Amino acid sequence: MSKIRITQVKSCIDYPERQKQTLYALGLKRTNRSVEKEATPQILGMVHKVKHLVKVESI
């Protein structure tokens, strides 16, 4: 599997609780923080749900 770098670029304030929980599940707690994850279908689905809050790069 390839790896992706997920960076939170926008605050989750004023967004639904479900989207906040998705960010926390991805390991993102503050803006401008990055995590590296395997590009599994589960992770890609989570990223798709919060795509307006994150930036994704392939590694």
N, CA, C and O atoms as a CHARMM CRD file, in Angstrom:
* protein
*
  236
    1    1 MET  N      0.83700  -1.18600   0.00000 PROA 1      0.00000
    2    1 MET  CA     0.00000   0.00000   0.00000 PROA 1      0.00000
    3    1 MET  C      0.88000   1.24600   0.00000 PROA 1      0.00000
    4    1 MET  O      1.96200   1.27100   0.58600 PROA 1      0.00000
    5    2 SER  N      0.38900   2.26100  -0.66400 PROA 2      0.00000
    6    2 SER  CA     1.10400   3.52800  -0.65700 PROA 2      0.00000
    7    2 SER  C      0.74800   4.30900   0.60300 PROA 2      0.00000
    8    2 SER  O     -0.24300   4.02000   1.27400 PROA 2      0.00000
    9    3 LYS  N      1.56700   5.28900   0.90300 PROA 3      0.00000
   10    3 LYS  CA     1.32900   6.12600   2.07600 PROA 3      0.00000
   11    3 LYS  C      0.87100   7.49500   1.61100 PROA 3      0.00000
   12    3 LYS  O      1.22400   7.95300   0.52400 PROA 3      0.00000
   13    4 ILE  N      0.07500   8.13800   2.45700 PROA 4      0.00000
   14    4 ILE  CA    -0.37300   9.49800   2.18200 PROA 4      0.00000
   15    4 ILE  C     -0.08800  10.35700   3.40700 PROA 4      0.00000
   16    4 ILE  O     -0.09800   9.87000   4.53700 PROA 4      0.00000
   17    5 ARG  N      0.16200  11.62600   3.17300 PROA 5      0.00000
   18    5 ARG  CA     0.32700  12.59400   4.25500 PROA 5      0.00000
   19    5 ARG  C     -0.93100  13.44600   4.29100 PROA 5      0.00000
   20    5 ARG  O     -1.30100  14.05700   3.28800 PROA 5      0.00000
   21    6 ILE  N     -1.58400  13.48800   5.43600 PROA 6      0.00000
   22    6 ILE  CA    -2.81900  14.24300   5.61400 PROA 6      0.00000
   23    6 ILE  C     -2.50200  15.42500   6.52500 PROA 6      0.00000
   24    6 ILE  O     -2.00800  15.24200   7.63700 PROA 6      0.00000
   25    7 THR  N     -2.78900  16.64200   6.04900 PROA 7      0.00000
   26    7 THR  CA    -2.52400  17.85100   6.80200 PROA 7      0.00000
   27    7 THR  C     -3.83000  18.59700   7.01700 PROA 7      0.00000
   28    7 THR  O     -4.56400  18.85500   6.06300 PROA 7      0.00000
   29    8 GLN  N     -4.12300  18.94300   8.26100 PROA 8      0.00000
   30    8 GLN  CA    -5.32500  19.72200   8.55400 PROA 8      0.00000
   31    8 GLN  C     -5.03100  21.18300   8.23500 PROA 8      0.00000
   32    8 GLN  O     -4.11300  21.77400   8.80300 PROA 8      0.00000
   33    9 VAL  N     -5.81400  21.76600   7.32200 PROA 9      0.00000
   34    9 VAL  CA    -5.56500  23.14300   6.89500 PROA 9      0.00000
   35    9 VAL  C     -6.64600  24.10600   7.36800 PROA 9      0.00000
   36    9 VAL  O     -6.49300  25.31900   7.22400 PROA 9      0.00000
   37   10 LYS  N     -7.72200  23.59500   7.92200 PROA 10     0.00000
   38   10 LYS  CA    -8.82000  24.44000   8.35700 PROA 10     0.00000
   39   10 LYS  C     -9.32200  23.94100   9.70900 PROA 10     0.00000
   40   10 LYS  O     -9.29700  22.74100   9.98100 PROA 10     0.00000
   41   11 SER  N     -9.77200  24.85000  10.54200 PROA 11     0.00000
   42   11 SER  CA   -10.27400  24.50300  11.86300 PROA 11     0.00000
   43   11 SER  C    -11.60600  23.76300  11.75500 PROA 11     0.00000
   44   11 SER  O    -12.37100  23.97100  10.81300 PROA 11     0.00000
   45   12 CYS  N    -11.86700  22.90700  12.72400 PROA 12     0.00000
   46   12 CYS  CA   -13.12000  22.14900  12.72200 PROA 12     0.00000
   47   12 CYS  C    -14.20700  22.83700  13.53800 PROA 12     0.00000
   48   12 CYS  O    -15.28200  22.27000  13.73700 PROA 12     0.00000
   49   13 ILE  N    -13.94000  24.05600  14.01500 PROA 13     0.00000
   50   13 ILE  CA   -14.95100  24.81400  14.75100 PROA 13     0.00000
   51   13 ILE  C    -16.12400  25.09900  13.80700 PROA 13     0.00000
   52   13 ILE  O    -15.91600  25.40100  12.63200 PROA 13     0.00000
   53   14 ASP  N    -17.33400  25.00600  14.31000 PROA 14     0.00000
   54   14 ASP  CA   -18.57700  25.23400  13.55600 PROA 14     0.00000
   55   14 ASP  C    -18.87600  24.15200  12.52800 PROA 14     0.00000
   56   14 ASP  O    -19.68700  24.36600  11.62700 PROA 14     0.00000
   57   15 TYR  N    -18.23000  22.98600  12.65000 PROA 15     0.00000
   58   15 TYR  CA   -18.55800  21.85100  11.78900 PROA 15     0.00000
   59   15 TYR  C    -19.21600  20.78100  12.65600 PROA 15     0.00000
   60   15 TYR  O    -19.03800  20.78500  13.87400 PROA 15     0.00000
   61   16 PRO  N    -19.96400  19.87600  12.05700 PROA 16     0.00000
   62   16 PRO  CA   -20.66600  18.85100  12.83800 PROA 16     0.00000
   63   16 PRO  C    -19.71700  17.99600  13.68100 PROA 16     0.00000
   64   16 PRO  O    -18.55900  17.78700  13.32000 PROA 16     0.00000
   65   17 GLU  N    -20.22300  17.51600  14.78900 PROA 17     0.00000
   66   17 GLU  CA   -19.44500  16.68800  15.70800 PROA 17     0.00000
   67   17 GLU  C    -18.88000  15.45600  15.00200 PROA 17     0.00000
   68   17 GLU  O    -17.78100  15.00100  15.31800 PROA 17     0.00000
   69   18 ARG  N    -19.62000  14.93300  14.06900 PROA 18     0.00000
   70   18 ARG  CA   -19.17900  13.73900  13.33400 PROA 18     0.00000
   71   18 ARG  C    -17.87700  14.00300  12.57700 PROA 18     0.00000
   72   18 ARG  O    -16.99600  13.14500  12.52400 PROA 18     0.00000
   73   19 GLN  N    -17.76400  15.19900  11.99000 PROA 19     0.00000
   74   19 GLN  CA   -16.54900  15.54700  11.25600 PROA 19     0.00000
   75   19 GLN  C    -15.38400  15.79000  12.22000 PROA 19     0.00000
   76   19 GLN  O    -14.24200  15.46000  11.89900 PROA 19     0.00000
   77   20 LYS  N    -15.65500  16.35600  13.38200 PROA 20     0.00000
   78   20 LYS  CA   -14.61800  16.53700  14.39100 PROA 20     0.00000
   79   20 LYS  C    -14.07200  15.18500  14.83700 PROA 20     0.00000
   80   20 LYS  O    -12.86200  15.01700  14.98500 PROA 20     0.00000
   81   21 GLN  N    -14.96300  14.22700  15.05100 PROA 21     0.00000
   82   21 GLN  CA   -14.55000  12.89900  15.47600 PROA 21     0.00000
   83   21 GLN  C    -13.74000  12.19700  14.39200 PROA 21     0.00000
   84   21 GLN  O    -12.81800  11.44000  14.69700 PROA 21     0.00000
   85   22 THR  N    -14.07900  12.44400  13.13200 PROA 22     0.00000
   86   22 THR  CA   -13.32900  11.86200  12.03300 PROA 22     0.00000
   87   22 THR  C    -11.90500  12.41000  12.00500 PROA 22     0.00000
   88   22 THR  O    -10.95500  11.66000  11.78000 PROA 22     0.00000
   89   23 LEU  N    -11.75400  13.71700  12.23300 PROA 23     0.00000
   90   23 LEU  CA   -10.41300  14.30300  12.29500 PROA 23     0.00000
   91   23 LEU  C     -9.60900  13.70800  13.43900 PROA 23     0.00000
   92   23 LEU  O     -8.43700  13.37300  13.26300 PROA 23     0.00000
   93   24 TYR  N    -10.22000  13.57100  14.60400 PROA 24     0.00000
   94   24 TYR  CA    -9.52400  12.98600  15.74500 PROA 24     0.00000
   95   24 TYR  C     -9.14300  11.53400  15.47100 PROA 24     0.00000
   96   24 TYR  O     -8.07000  11.08700  15.87500 PROA 24     0.00000
   97   25 ALA  N    -10.01200  10.79900  14.78900 PROA 25     0.00000
   98   25 ALA  CA    -9.71600   9.40200  14.45700 PROA 25     0.00000
   99   25 ALA  C     -8.54400   9.31100  13.48500 PROA 25     0.00000
  100   25 ALA  O     -7.78900   8.33900  13.50800 PROA 25     0.00000
  101   26 LEU  N     -8.39200  10.31300  12.63800 PROA 26     0.00000
  102   26 LEU  CA    -7.24500  10.35300  11.73400 PROA 26     0.00000
  103   26 LEU  C     -5.96800  10.78200  12.45000 PROA 26     0.00000
  104   26 LEU  O     -4.87700  10.64900  11.89600 PROA 26     0.00000
  105   27 GLY  N     -6.08700  11.29000  13.66000 PROA 27     0.00000
  106   27 GLY  CA    -4.92700  11.71500  14.42900 PROA 27     0.00000
  107   27 GLY  C     -4.63500  13.19300  14.30400 PROA 27     0.00000
  108   27 GLY  O     -3.54000  13.63900  14.64800 PROA 27     0.00000
  109   28 LEU  N     -5.60600  13.97000  13.81200 PROA 28     0.00000
  110   28 LEU  CA    -5.42200  15.40800  13.62500 PROA 28     0.00000
  111   28 LEU  C     -6.15200  16.15600  14.73000 PROA 28     0.00000
  112   28 LEU  O     -7.35800  15.98700  14.91200 PROA 28     0.00000
  113   29 LYS  N     -5.41600  16.98500  15.46600 PROA 29     0.00000
  114   29 LYS  CA    -6.03400  17.70100  16.57100 PROA 29     0.00000
  115   29 LYS  C     -5.91400  19.20500  16.44600 PROA 29     0.00000
  116   29 LYS  O     -6.64200  19.93400  17.11900 PROA 29     0.00000
  117   30 ARG  N     -5.00300  19.69600  15.59100 PROA 30     0.00000
  118   30 ARG  CA    -4.82000  21.13300  15.40500 PROA 30     0.00000
  119   30 ARG  C     -4.58700  21.42600  13.92900 PROA 30     0.00000
  120   30 ARG  O     -4.22200  20.53600  13.16000 PROA 30     0.00000
  121   31 THR  N     -4.79900  22.66900  13.54500 PROA 31     0.00000
  122   31 THR  CA    -4.51200  23.04800  12.16700 PROA 31     0.00000
  123   31 THR  C     -3.00100  23.01600  11.93100 PROA 31     0.00000
  124   31 THR  O     -2.20800  23.17900  12.85800 PROA 31     0.00000
  125   32 ASN  N     -2.63100  22.80500  10.69100 PROA 32     0.00000
  126   32 ASN  CA    -1.23900  22.73300  10.23200 PROA 32     0.00000
  127   32 ASN  C     -0.46300  21.57100  10.84100 PROA 32     0.00000
  128   32 ASN  O      0.76600  21.60800  10.87700 PROA 32     0.00000
  129   33 ARG  N     -1.14600  20.55400  11.31400 PROA 33     0.00000
  130   33 ARG  CA    -0.49200  19.33400  11.78800 PROA 33     0.00000
  131   33 ARG  C     -0.67400  18.25200  10.73200 PROA 33     0.00000
  132   33 ARG  O     -1.69500  18.21200  10.04600 PROA 33     0.00000
  133   34 SER  N      0.31500  17.37900  10.60200 PROA 34     0.00000
  134   34 SER  CA     0.27800  16.33400   9.58900 PROA 34     0.00000
  135   34 SER  C      0.43100  14.96000  10.22400 PROA 34     0.00000
  136   34 SER  O      1.05900  14.80500  11.27100 PROA 34     0.00000
  137   35 VAL  N     -0.15400  13.97500   9.56900 PROA 35     0.00000
  138   35 VAL  CA     0.03600  12.57400   9.93300 PROA 35     0.00000
  139   35 VAL  C      0.26400  11.79300   8.64900 PROA 35     0.00000
  140   35 VAL  O     -0.20100  12.18600   7.57900 PROA 35     0.00000
  141   36 GLU  N      0.98100  10.68400   8.76400 PROA 36     0.00000
  142   36 GLU  CA     1.20300   9.80500   7.63200 PROA 36     0.00000
  143   36 GLU  C      0.44600   8.50900   7.88800 PROA 36     0.00000
  144   36 GLU  O      0.57300   7.89500   8.94700 PROA 36     0.00000
  145   37 LYS  N     -0.33800   8.11000   6.90200 PROA 37     0.00000
  146   37 LYS  CA    -1.16800   6.91200   7.04000 PROA 37     0.00000
  147   37 LYS  C     -1.04100   6.06800   5.78200 PROA 37     0.00000
  148   37 LYS  O     -0.68200   6.57400   4.71900 PROA 37     0.00000
  149   38 GLU  N     -1.33700   4.78000   5.90600 PROA 38     0.00000
  150   38 GLU  CA    -1.44800   3.90900   4.74900 PROA 38     0.00000
  151   38 GLU  C     -2.72400   4.25900   3.99000 PROA 38     0.00000
  152   38 GLU  O     -3.73600   4.59100   4.60700 PROA 38     0.00000
  153   39 ALA  N     -2.69000   4.19000   2.68400 PROA 39     0.00000
  154   39 ALA  CA    -3.84100   4.56600   1.85900 PROA 39     0.00000
  155   39 ALA  C     -4.80600   3.38900   1.72300 PROA 39     0.00000
  156   39 ALA  O     -4.97600   2.84400   0.63300 PROA 39     0.00000
  157   40 THR  N     -5.43300   3.00200   2.82900 PROA 40     0.00000
  158   40 THR  CA    -6.42000   1.92800   2.80700 PROA 40     0.00000
  159   40 THR  C     -7.78100   2.50800   2.43300 PROA 40     0.00000
  160   40 THR  O     -7.97800   3.71800   2.54400 PROA 40     0.00000
  161   41 PRO  N     -8.71100   1.68500   1.99900 PROA 41     0.00000
  162   41 PRO  CA   -10.04600   2.19800   1.67300 PROA 41     0.00000
  163   41 PRO  C    -10.72800   2.88800   2.85400 PROA 41     0.00000
  164   41 PRO  O    -11.47100   3.85000   2.65900 PROA 41     0.00000
  165   42 GLN  N    -10.48700   2.40900   4.06800 PROA 42     0.00000
  166   42 GLN  CA   -11.09600   3.01400   5.24800 PROA 42     0.00000
  167   42 GLN  C    -10.56100   4.43000   5.47700 PROA 42     0.00000
  168   42 GLN  O    -11.33000   5.35500   5.73600 PROA 42     0.00000
  169   43 ILE  N     -9.25400   4.59000   5.38200 PROA 43     0.00000
  170   43 ILE  CA    -8.63300   5.90600   5.57600 PROA 43     0.00000
  171   43 ILE  C     -9.05600   6.85700   4.46700 PROA 43     0.00000
  172   43 ILE  O     -9.36400   8.01800   4.73700 PROA 43     0.00000
  173   44 LEU  N     -9.07600   6.39000   3.23600 PROA 44     0.00000
  174   44 LEU  CA    -9.47700   7.24000   2.11500 PROA 44     0.00000
  175   44 LEU  C    -10.93200   7.68500   2.25100 PROA 44     0.00000
  176   44 LEU  O    -11.27100   8.80700   1.87300 PROA 44     0.00000
  177   45 GLY  N    -11.79200   6.82400   2.78500 PROA 45     0.00000
  178   45 GLY  CA   -13.18100   7.19000   3.01900 PROA 45     0.00000
  179   45 GLY  C    -13.30600   8.26500   4.08800 PROA 45     0.00000
  180   45 GLY  O    -14.12300   9.17900   3.96900 PROA 45     0.00000
  181   46 MET  N    -12.48900   8.15200   5.13800 PROA 46     0.00000
  182   46 MET  CA   -12.49900   9.16900   6.18600 PROA 46     0.00000
  183   46 MET  C    -12.00000  10.50300   5.64600 PROA 46     0.00000
  184   46 MET  O    -12.55100  11.55500   5.97100 PROA 46     0.00000
  185   47 VAL  N    -10.95800  10.45900   4.82400 PROA 47     0.00000
  186   47 VAL  CA   -10.42200  11.68400   4.23200 PROA 47     0.00000
  187   47 VAL  C    -11.46800  12.32700   3.32000 PROA 47     0.00000
  188   47 VAL  O    -11.59200  13.55200   3.28400 PROA 47     0.00000
  189   48 HSD  N    -12.20800  11.51500   2.59400 PROA 48     0.00000
  190   48 HSD  CA   -13.23700  12.04900   1.69900 PROA 48     0.00000
  191   48 HSD  C    -14.31700  12.80600   2.47900 PROA 48     0.00000
  192   48 HSD  O    -14.84600  13.80400   1.98900 PROA 48     0.00000
  193   49 LYS  N    -14.64300  12.34400   3.67700 PROA 49     0.00000
  194   49 LYS  CA   -15.67600  12.99700   4.48400 PROA 49     0.00000
  195   49 LYS  C    -15.24900  14.36000   5.01000 PROA 49     0.00000
  196   49 LYS  O    -16.09300  15.21600   5.27300 PROA 49     0.00000
  197   50 VAL  N    -13.94600  14.56800   5.16500 PROA 50     0.00000
  198   50 VAL  CA   -13.45600  15.84600   5.68600 PROA 50     0.00000
  199   50 VAL  C    -12.51800  16.52400   4.68000 PROA 50     0.00000
  200   50 VAL  O    -11.60500  17.25000   5.07300 PROA 50     0.00000
  201   51 LYS  N    -12.74200  16.28700   3.40000 PROA 51     0.00000
  202   51 LYS  CA   -11.83500  16.80400   2.36300 PROA 51     0.00000
  203   51 LYS  C    -11.78200  18.32800   2.32700 PROA 51     0.00000
  204   51 LYS  O    -10.81300  18.89400   1.82100 PROA 51     0.00000
  205   52 HSD  N    -12.79400  18.99600   2.84700 PROA 52     0.00000
  206   52 HSD  CA   -12.81200  20.46100   2.88200 PROA 52     0.00000
  207   52 HSD  C    -11.96100  21.01200   4.03200 PROA 52     0.00000
  208   52 HSD  O    -11.73000  22.21900   4.10600 PROA 52     0.00000
  209   53 LEU  N    -11.49500  20.13800   4.92400 PROA 53     0.00000
  210   53 LEU  CA   -10.69300  20.57200   6.06400 PROA 53     0.00000
  211   53 LEU  C     -9.23300  20.13500   5.96800 PROA 53     0.00000
  212   53 LEU  O     -8.40300  20.60200   6.74600 PROA 53     0.00000
  213   54 VAL  N     -8.90700  19.25100   5.03200 PROA 54     0.00000
  214   54 VAL  CA    -7.56700  18.68100   4.97400 PROA 54     0.00000
  215   54 VAL  C     -6.96600  18.81000   3.58100 PROA 54     0.00000
  216   54 VAL  O     -7.66000  19.05500   2.59400 PROA 54     0.00000
  217   55 LYS  N     -5.63500  18.63200   3.53800 PROA 55     0.00000
  218   55 LYS  CA    -4.89900  18.55600   2.28400 PROA 55     0.00000
  219   55 LYS  C     -4.20500  17.20000   2.28600 PROA 55     0.00000
  220   55 LYS  O     -3.64800  16.78800   3.30400 PROA 55     0.00000
  221   56 VAL  N     -4.23700  16.49600   1.13900 PROA 56     0.00000
  222   56 VAL  CA    -3.68800  15.15400   1.05200 PROA 56     0.00000
  223   56 VAL  C     -2.55900  15.13600   0.01300 PROA 56     0.00000
  224   56 VAL  O     -2.70200  15.64000  -1.10100 PROA 56     0.00000
  225   57 GLU  N     -1.43100  14.53700   0.41700 PROA 57     0.00000
  226   57 GLU  CA    -0.29400  14.39000  -0.49500 PROA 57     0.00000
  227   57 GLU  C      0.10200  12.92400  -0.52300 PROA 57     0.00000
  228   57 GLU  O      0.04200  12.22700   0.48900 PROA 57     0.00000
  229   58 SER  N      0.50500  12.47500  -1.69300 PROA 58     0.00000
  230   58 SER  CA     1.02700  11.12000  -1.81300 PROA 58     0.00000
  231   58 SER  C      2.50800  11.12400  -1.45900 PROA 58     0.00000
  232   58 SER  O      3.23400  12.05000  -1.82100 PROA 58     0.00000
  233   59 ILE  N      2.95500  10.09400  -0.75500 PROA 59     0.00000
  234   59 ILE  CA     4.37800  10.01800  -0.36000 PROA 59     0.00000
  235   59 ILE  C      5.04800   8.94600  -1.19100 PROA 59     0.00000
  236   59 ILE  O      6.24500   8.70100  -1.03600 PROA 59     0.00000
